[in-house]
Amino acid sequence: MKTIQFSQWIAQLSILNPEQRDQLRSRLSGAGDLPLDVIKAPSRCPHCQSRERRSWGSSGDLPRYRCKACAKTSNALTSTPMARLRKRHRWQDYAEALTQSLSVRKAATHCGVSKNTAFLWRHRFLSRIADHQAQHASGIVEADETFFLESFKGQRDLPRPPRKRGGSAKRRGLSAEQIPVLVVRDRSGQQADFKLEKLDARHVGERLRPLVDADAILCTDSAGVYAHFAKAEGITHRPVNPSQKRRVDGAFHIQNVNAYDSRLKNWMMPFHGVATKYLTHYLGWRRLLERYKARLNPLICLGESLGYTNVQQLTET
């Protein structure tokens, strides 16, 4: 840049608003910048899935492409949950907030955005993460159900009187107020979980049938829905009955899945209840933390949010 142009640019700094000043400060320091190599250009047109594309300039520091088949333009964020999401220089900070399991307000403070923006970002970031789970479980497969209190958190028109900070159910034990979640985990660490409309043989079978391999050994409690599924599919079933103090039968038990249920419940407690319509997002969030453990970093979180399932190499950056 020439000296005259630079002087003119410096003279314009006084007219920047606070947000623009903050963004400029972050860019100059390099803090919070989103590495562009994390955002991968798709191999196909997101509109028509054609491979016939060519470069079409750039916008917002991202290359654009024009499809020869449908003549539509796109960039690497088109058709992702992050499309048209602003303040990209803050995304890495927000990904860090997710790795730390911060609440909406604490995440907003951490990133210097409003709580409404932090809430919007939470579910934009988690929508793709929620889809990343095991597609097959083999060997000894443990399955068990856990329950979460139905919540209409964030809604204005409630079908019942509001509860304070999560509250408690009106009835003891299982009822329509309890939302069942099926958790499946094999001994190699492959895991999947599903929010069920109802805990019955049909809904359990719909989830387990494509997931559990035919030669697997299914370990569950003594609930009849699992026995029905195993018999219908010809899968070896080894039930345990905790009520009779029979928690372990040699190598067959459901201790791993029960321990995960406990970690999941304890992790969700600081949120004081989560809206049922967003429950799958929180299940995916917890799976992300379990999948990477100490190796999880903001770049991996960003990669998963963008829909990339193979982002292990980002742990080295």
Residue pairs with C-beta under 8 A, 6 or more apart in sequence:
1 9
13 21
13 24
16 24
22 112
23 87
23 89
26 32
26 33
26 89
27 33
27 89
32 89
32 90
32 92
32 93
33 89
33 92
34 88
34 89
34 91
34 92
34 302
35 299
35 317
36 61
36 62
38 299
38 302
38 303
38 306
38 314
39 62
39 76
39 77
39 306
40 76
40 306
40 308
41 63
41 65
41 75
41 76
42 74
42 76
42 78
43 51
44 50
44 51
45 51
45 52
45 53
45 65
45 67
45 69
45 70
45 72
45 74
46 74
46 78
46 79
47 67
47 70
47 72
47 74
47 78
47 79
48 67
48 69
48 70
48 72
50 67
50 68
50 69
50 70
52 67
52 68
52 69
53 65
53 66
53 67
53 68
54 65
54 66
54 68
55 63
55 64
55 65
55 66
56 64
56 65
56 66
56 73
57 63
57 64
58 64
59 75
60 75
60 88
62 75
62 76
62 77
63 75
63 76
64 73
64 74
64 75
65 73
65 74
65 75
66 72
66 73
67 73
67 74
77 83
77 84
77 85
77 306
80 128
80 306
80 307
81 124
81 125
81 127
81 128
81 305
81 306
81 307
82 91
82 124
82 125
82 305
82 306
85 91
85 121
85 124
87 113
87 117
90 111
90 112
90 113
91 121
91 302
92 298
92 299
92 302
93 110
93 111
93 112
93 298
94 107
94 110
94 111
94 113
94 118
94 121
94 125
95 125
95 298
95 299
95 301
95 302
95 305
96 110
96 298
96 301
97 106
97 107
97 110
97 111
97 118
98 107
98 122
98 125
98 126
98 285
98 288
98 301
99 289
99 296
99 297
99 298
99 301
101 267
101 270
101 285
101 289
102 110
103 270
103 271
104 115
104 118
104 119
104 122
105 115
105 118
107 118
107 121
107 122
108 114
108 115
108 117
108 118
111 118
113 121
122 281
123 278
123 281
124 305
125 301
125 305
126 281
126 282
126 284
126 285
126 305
127 281
128 304
128 305
128 306
128 307
129 281
129 284
129 285
129 287
129 288
129 301
129 304
129 305
130 280
130 281
130 283
130 284
130 285
131 284
131 307
132 284
132 287
132 288
132 291
132 304
132 309
133 191
133 192
133 193
133 284
133 287
134 184
134 186
134 190
134 191
134 192
134 211
135 192
135 210
135 211
136 190
136 211
136 213
137 184
137 185
137 186
137 190
137 192
137 211
137 212
137 213
137 216
138 186
138 188
138 190
138 213
138 215
138 216
139 186
139 187
139 188
139 216
139 217
140 186
140 187
140 216
140 217
140 219
140 251
140 252
141 184
141 185
141 186
141 212
141 213
141 216
141 217
141 218
141 219
142 184
142 185
142 186
142 219
142 220
142 253
142 254
142 255
142 256
142 257
143 182
143 183
143 184
143 185
143 208
143 212
143 218
143 219
143 220
143 226
143 254
143 257
144 182
144 183
144 220
144 221
144 254
144 257
144 258
144 261
145 180
145 181
145 182
145 183
145 196
145 199
145 223
146 180
146 181
146 183
146 261
146 264
146 265
147 174
147 178
147 179
147 180
147 181
148 178
148 179
148 181
148 268
148 274
148 276
148 279
149 166
149 167
149 168
149 169
149 177
149 178
149 179
149 273
150 176
150 177
150 178
150 179
150 276
151 166
151 273
151 274
151 275
151 276
152 158
152 159
152 160
152 275
152 276
153 273
153 274
153 275
154 275
155 275
163 273
165 272
165 273
166 272
166 273
167 273
169 175
169 177
169 178
170 177
171 177
179 195
179 196
179 276
179 279
180 195
180 196
180 198
180 199
181 193
181 194
181 195
181 196
181 279
181 283
182 193
182 194
182 196
182 199
182 204
182 207
182 208
183 191
183 192
183 193
183 257
183 260
183 261
183 264
184 191
184 192
184 193
184 207
184 208
184 211
184 212
184 257
185 191
185 192
185 256
185 257
185 260
186 216
187 256
191 260
191 287
191 290
191 291
192 211
193 283
193 287
194 207
195 276
195 279
195 280
195 283
196 203
196 204
196 207
197 203
199 225
200 225
201 224
201 225
201 228
201 229
204 225
204 226
204 229
205 225
205 228
205 229
205 232
205 233
208 218
208 229
208 233
209 229
209 233
212 218
212 233
212 235
214 233
214 234
214 235
216 235
216 236
217 235
217 236
217 237
217 238
217 252
218 226
218 229
218 230
218 235
218 236
218 237
218 238
219 238
219 239
219 240
219 252
219 253
219 254
220 226
220 237
220 239
220 240
220 254
221 239
221 240
221 241
221 242
221 254
222 239
222 240
222 241
222 243
226 237
226 239
227 237
227 239
229 235
230 236
230 237
231 237
238 249
238 252
240 246
240 247
240 248
240 249
240 252
240 253
240 254
247 253
247 255
248 255
260 290
263 286
263 290
264 283
264 286
267 286
267 289
268 274
268 282
268 286
271 282
274 282
288 296
288 301
288 304
289 296
292 300
292 315
295 315
297 314
297 315
297 317
299 311
299 314
299 317
300 311
300 312
300 314
300 315
303 311
303 314
304 311
